[in-house]
């Protein structure tokens, strides 16, 4: 998620600099910003995959246990003393 925010932040700073300081045209500036919007697209897709995996795991876990039943506690493994 931080990469989504950083990509927009950098794109905004670059856009303001190129348009206001350098005096470039809007459409010309958009060509320079393309890389930051591609970074945003890629990180957004990765974030979406992570969200889907979390939801899938959550609903899969909810289906495995009947309502009101707790998961069995696991016995701690014995660690051999050297």
Long-range contacts (C-beta under 8 A, 24 or more apart in sequence): 1-43, 1-47, 3-39, 3-40, 3-43, 4-40, 4-43, 4-44, 4-47, 7-36, 7-37, 7-39, 7-40, 7-43, 8-36, 8-40, 10-36, 11-36, 11-37, 11-40
